[in-house]
Amino acid sequence: MKELVRPVRLAPGARVAVVAPSGPVAEERLEAGLDVLRGWDLDPVVGPHVLDRHGALPHLAGTDADRAADLQSAWCDPAVDAVLCARGGYGAQRTADLLDWAAMRAAGPKVFVGFSDITSLHQAFATRLGLVTLHGPAAAGVDFVKNAAAQEHLRATLFAPETVRTLTSRGTALVPGRARGVTLGGCLSMLASDLGTPHARRTARGGLLLTEDVGERAYRVDRMLTQLLRGAWLDGVTGIALGSWTACGPYADLRAVLADRLGGLGVPVLEEFGFGHCEGASTVPFGVAAELDADAGTLTLDEPALR
């Protein structure tokens, strides 16, 4: 797996667009997130449809066409330096199918941030644009607007990425060892449901997989990992870092599934890495060469996430 193009880091005064490719956004949390961004001396602009609601499908932030238009317009605007997703939820897969990837490729690289359902767009940005993206907190997410640690790690990644080249786990090695590869991943349920679609990676071969999820019981995690194994998507993966598993039931039950499904791959597996649906979540880049040391509990990037 090859490294991807790293976008340019942000500087004070940079314009950042906030869009909602997935679920509906709470206005008060959006305003709180915008205040945080302004406090970083950024110039946030909000997509026209961010606060929309889809009348027939209330789990979506407006129609598919409007959500896609907001994202594409922001990406293709030369005055915008970064695009931040307001939240996850559901709908990014539908958005991805309506984007003009040729036009977005022609617009050149810029910073893209999001997590959870945005995993589908992380995959599409990698396969269609060849671009490093940031798996980081949502601009209107409760875990961002109310958590200083999550804010600080994203701010450091955006402005001074060389200061956060080494990320440290809160847990231990599920399978010991060291591995090198190019980072990829995201929300496990999205990786499984993306399997075989046009925008998804065909395989994780040569990659360091970073994955996590929320609200999925152990038997459902078993099913999703089994799907990835049966589809040969995990063939050739070099190492795995497991993030948060909030509201996934007793961790002992989940850990047994993770050990059973991943232990046979013969690669290092690090658990309780602090990214995803958790308080103080770290921002992790996808598309960057790195070394995973499961024994030391670290992921060290060869280069900063952004240039």
C-alpha positions as CSV (number, residue, x, y, z in Angstrom):
1,M,0.0,0.0,0.0
2,K,1.5,3.3,-1.0
3,E,1.5,6.6,1.0
4,L,-1.0,9.2,-0.1
5,V,-0.6,13.0,-0.7
6,R,-0.4,15.0,2.5
7,P,-2.3,18.3,2.4
8,V,-0.8,21.5,3.7
9,R,-1.2,22.3,7.4
10,L,-3.4,25.2,8.4
11,A,-2.2,28.7,9.5
12,P,-3.9,31.4,11.5
13,G,-6.6,33.0,9.4
14,A,-7.3,29.9,7.3
15,R,-10.8,29.5,6.0
16,V,-12.5,26.1,7.0
17,A,-15.8,24.9,5.7
18,V,-18.2,22.9,7.9
19,V,-20.5,20.6,6.0
20,A,-22.9,17.8,7.0
21,P,-22.6,14.8,4.6
22,S,-24.4,12.5,7.0
23,G,-26.9,13.0,9.9
24,P,-28.8,16.1,11.1
25,V,-26.9,18.7,13.1
26,A,-27.9,20.3,16.4
27,E,-27.7,24.1,16.0
28,E,-26.4,24.8,19.5
29,R,-23.6,22.3,19.1
30,L,-22.7,23.7,15.7
31,E,-22.4,27.2,17.2
32,A,-20.3,25.9,20.0
33,G,-18.0,24.2,17.5
34,L,-17.7,27.3,15.4
35,D,-16.7,29.2,18.5
36,V,-13.9,26.7,19.2
37,L,-12.7,27.1,15.6
38,R,-12.8,30.9,15.8
39,G,-10.8,30.7,19.0
40,W,-8.1,29.0,17.0
41,D,-8.0,32.1,14.7
42,L,-9.7,30.2,11.9
43,D,-12.4,31.6,9.7
44,P,-15.2,29.0,9.6
45,V,-17.9,29.1,7.0
46,V,-21.0,26.9,7.1
47,G,-22.5,25.0,4.2
48,P,-26.0,26.3,3.1
49,H,-27.7,23.0,4.0
50,V,-25.9,22.0,7.2
51,L,-29.0,22.6,9.4
52,D,-31.4,21.0,7.0
53,R,-33.6,18.0,7.8
54,H,-34.8,15.5,5.3
55,G,-38.5,15.5,5.6
56,A,-39.2,11.8,4.9
57,L,-35.9,10.5,6.3
58,P,-35.1,12.4,9.5
59,H,-31.8,10.5,10.0
60,L,-30.4,12.6,7.1
61,A,-29.2,16.2,7.2
62,G,-31.2,17.3,4.1
63,T,-31.4,15.6,0.7
64,D,-28.6,13.6,-0.8
65,A,-28.1,16.1,-3.5
66,D,-27.9,19.1,-1.1
67,R,-25.5,17.3,1.2
68,A,-23.3,16.4,-1.8
69,A,-23.5,19.9,-3.2
70,D,-22.3,21.4,0.1
71,L,-19.3,19.1,0.3
72,Q,-18.3,19.5,-3.4
73,S,-18.8,23.3,-3.3
74,A,-16.6,23.6,-0.3
75,W,-13.9,21.3,-1.7
76,C,-13.8,23.1,-5.0
77,D,-13.7,26.6,-3.5
78,P,-10.1,27.8,-3.8
79,A,-10.6,30.1,-0.8
80,V,-11.3,27.1,1.5
81,D,-8.3,25.4,3.1
82,A,-10.0,22.6,5.0
83,V,-13.4,20.8,5.1
84,L,-14.6,19.7,8.5
85,C,-17.7,17.4,8.9
86,A,-20.2,18.6,11.4
87,R,-21.1,15.1,12.6
88,G,-21.4,11.4,11.6
89,G,-24.6,9.4,11.9
90,Y,-25.8,8.0,8.6
91,G,-25.7,9.1,4.9
92,A,-22.1,9.5,3.8
93,Q,-22.3,6.5,1.5
94,R,-25.3,8.1,-0.3
95,T,-23.3,11.4,-0.5
96,A,-20.2,9.8,-2.0
97,D,-22.2,8.4,-4.9
98,L,-23.2,11.9,-6.0
99,L,-19.8,13.7,-5.9
100,D,-18.0,14.8,-9.0
101,W,-14.7,13.2,-8.2
102,A,-13.0,14.5,-11.3
103,A,-13.8,18.1,-10.3
104,M,-12.7,17.5,-6.7
105,R,-9.4,16.0,-7.9
106,A,-8.9,19.0,-10.1
107,A,-9.4,21.3,-7.1
108,G,-6.3,19.9,-5.5
109,P,-5.5,18.6,-2.0
110,K,-6.8,20.2,1.2
111,V,-7.5,19.0,4.7
112,F,-10.5,16.8,5.4
113,V,-11.7,15.9,8.9
114,G,-14.4,13.6,10.2
115,F,-15.1,10.2,11.8
116,S,-17.7,7.5,12.4
117,D,-20.1,7.4,9.3
118,I,-17.5,9.7,7.5
119,T,-15.4,6.5,7.2
120,S,-17.0,6.0,3.8
121,L,-15.7,9.4,2.6
122,H,-12.2,8.6,4.1
123,Q,-12.1,5.6,1.9
124,A,-13.4,7.5,-1.2
125,F,-10.9,10.3,-0.7
126,A,-8.1,7.7,-0.6
127,T,-9.2,5.8,-3.7
128,R,-10.5,8.7,-5.8
129,L,-8.2,11.5,-4.7
130,G,-5.2,9.7,-3.3
131,L,-5.3,12.0,-0.3
132,V,-4.3,11.8,3.3
133,T,-7.4,12.5,5.5
134,L,-7.8,13.0,9.3
135,H,-10.0,10.7,11.4
136,G,-10.9,13.3,13.9
137,P,-13.7,14.8,16.0
138,A,-16.8,16.2,14.3
139,A,-17.0,20.0,14.4
140,A,-20.5,19.9,16.0
141,G,-20.0,16.7,18.0
142,V,-20.5,16.6,21.7
143,D,-17.2,14.9,22.2
144,F,-15.5,17.8,20.6
145,V,-17.3,20.9,21.9
146,K,-17.2,19.7,25.5
147,N,-13.7,18.0,25.6
148,A,-10.5,20.1,25.7
149,A,-8.3,17.1,25.0
150,A,-10.0,16.2,21.8
151,Q,-9.9,19.9,20.8
152,E,-6.2,20.2,21.6
153,H,-5.1,17.1,19.7
154,L,-7.0,18.2,16.6
155,R,-5.6,21.7,16.8
156,A,-2.1,20.4,17.1
157,T,-2.6,18.1,14.1
158,L,-3.9,21.0,12.0
159,F,-1.3,23.6,13.0
160,A,1.7,21.8,14.3
161,P,1.5,18.1,13.1
162,E,5.1,17.4,13.9
163,T,4.3,17.7,17.6
164,V,1.8,14.7,17.4
165,R,3.8,12.2,15.3
166,T,3.7,9.6,18.1
167,L,0.3,8.5,19.5
168,T,0.1,6.4,22.6
169,S,-2.5,3.7,23.5
170,R,-4.4,3.6,26.8
171,G,-4.4,-0.2,26.8
172,T,-2.1,-3.1,26.1
173,A,-1.0,-5.5,23.3
174,L,-3.7,-8.0,22.4
175,V,-1.1,-9.6,20.2
176,P,2.5,-8.4,20.8
177,G,5.0,-7.3,18.1
178,R,6.0,-4.5,15.8
179,A,4.7,-3.7,12.3
180,R,5.1,-1.1,9.6
181,G,2.5,0.0,7.0
182,V,0.3,2.8,5.7
183,T,-2.5,3.8,8.0
184,L,-6.1,3.2,7.0
185,G,-9.4,2.4,8.6
186,G,-12.3,4.0,10.5
187,C,-15.6,2.7,11.9
188,L,-15.7,-1.1,11.6
189,S,-19.4,-1.2,10.6
190,M,-18.7,1.2,7.8
191,L,-15.7,-0.7,6.6
192,A,-17.8,-3.9,6.5
193,S,-20.8,-2.3,4.8
194,D,-18.5,-0.6,2.2
195,L,-16.9,-3.9,1.2
196,G,-17.2,-4.3,-2.6
197,T,-18.5,-0.8,-3.3
198,P,-16.8,1.4,-6.0
199,H,-15.2,3.9,-3.6
200,A,-13.9,1.4,-1.0
201,R,-10.4,0.1,-0.8
202,R,-10.3,-3.4,-2.3
203,T,-7.9,-4.7,0.4
204,A,-6.0,-3.6,3.5
205,R,-2.8,-5.3,2.2
206,G,0.3,-3.5,3.3
207,G,-1.8,-1.3,5.7
208,L,-1.9,-0.6,9.4
209,L,-5.6,-0.9,10.2
210,L,-7.1,1.5,12.8
211,T,-10.6,0.6,13.6
212,E,-13.3,1.1,16.3
213,D,-17.1,1.4,16.6
214,V,-19.9,2.4,18.9
215,G,-23.1,0.7,20.1
216,E,-22.3,-2.7,18.5
217,R,-22.6,-5.8,20.7
218,A,-19.9,-8.5,20.6
219,Y,-21.8,-10.8,18.3
220,R,-22.2,-8.0,15.7
221,V,-18.5,-7.1,15.9
222,D,-17.9,-10.8,15.3
223,R,-20.1,-10.7,12.2
224,M,-18.4,-7.7,10.8
225,L,-14.9,-8.9,11.3
226,T,-15.9,-12.3,9.9
227,Q,-17.3,-10.5,6.8
228,L,-13.9,-8.7,6.3
229,L,-12.1,-12.0,6.8
230,R,-14.3,-14.0,4.4
231,G,-14.0,-11.2,1.8
232,A,-10.2,-11.4,2.1
233,W,-10.1,-7.7,2.9
234,L,-7.8,-8.3,5.8
235,D,-5.3,-10.5,3.9
236,G,-1.9,-8.9,4.1
237,V,-2.7,-6.3,6.8
238,T,0.5,-5.7,8.7
239,G,-0.9,-4.6,12.1
240,I,-4.0,-3.4,13.8
241,A,-4.8,-0.7,16.4
242,L,-8.2,-0.9,18.0
243,G,-9.8,2.3,19.2
244,S,-12.8,2.9,21.4
245,W,-15.8,0.5,21.7
246,T,-18.3,2.7,23.6
247,A,-21.7,1.1,24.4
248,C,-20.5,-2.2,22.9
249,G,-21.3,-4.3,26.0
250,P,-18.9,-5.8,28.5
251,Y,-15.4,-5.3,27.2
252,A,-14.4,-8.9,28.3
253,D,-17.0,-10.3,25.8
254,L,-15.8,-8.0,23.1
255,R,-12.1,-8.7,23.8
256,A,-12.7,-12.4,23.4
257,V,-14.2,-11.8,19.9
258,L,-11.4,-9.5,18.9
259,A,-8.8,-12.0,20.0
260,D,-10.6,-14.8,18.3
261,R,-11.1,-13.1,15.0
262,L,-7.8,-11.1,14.8
263,G,-5.4,-13.2,16.7
264,G,-5.0,-15.7,13.8
265,L,-3.8,-13.1,11.4
266,G,-0.3,-13.3,12.8
267,V,0.2,-9.5,13.1
268,P,0.5,-7.2,16.1
269,V,-2.8,-6.0,17.6
270,L,-2.9,-3.0,20.0
271,E,-6.1,-2.4,22.0
272,E,-7.7,0.6,23.6
273,F,-6.0,3.1,21.4
274,G,-7.6,6.4,22.1
275,F,-9.4,7.3,18.9
276,G,-13.0,7.2,17.8
277,H,-16.2,7.4,19.9
278,C,-14.6,8.3,23.2
279,E,-13.8,11.2,25.4
280,G,-10.6,13.0,24.5
281,A,-10.3,11.1,21.2
282,S,-7.1,11.6,19.3
283,T,-7.0,12.6,15.7
284,V,-5.3,10.0,13.5
285,P,-4.3,10.3,9.8
286,F,-5.1,7.8,7.1
287,G,-2.6,7.3,4.3
288,V,0.6,8.0,6.2
289,A,3.5,5.4,6.6
290,A,3.9,4.5,10.3
291,E,5.2,1.9,12.8
292,L,3.0,0.2,15.3
293,D,4.6,-1.1,18.4
294,A,2.0,-3.1,20.3
295,D,4.3,-3.8,23.2
296,A,5.2,-0.1,23.8
297,G,1.6,0.9,22.9
298,T,2.6,3.4,20.3
299,L,1.9,4.4,16.7
300,T,4.7,6.6,15.3
301,L,4.2,8.4,11.9
302,D,7.2,8.5,9.6
303,E,6.2,12.1,8.7
304,P,3.7,14.6,10.1
305,A,0.1,14.1,8.9
306,L,0.2,17.4,7.1
307,R,3.0,19.2,5.2
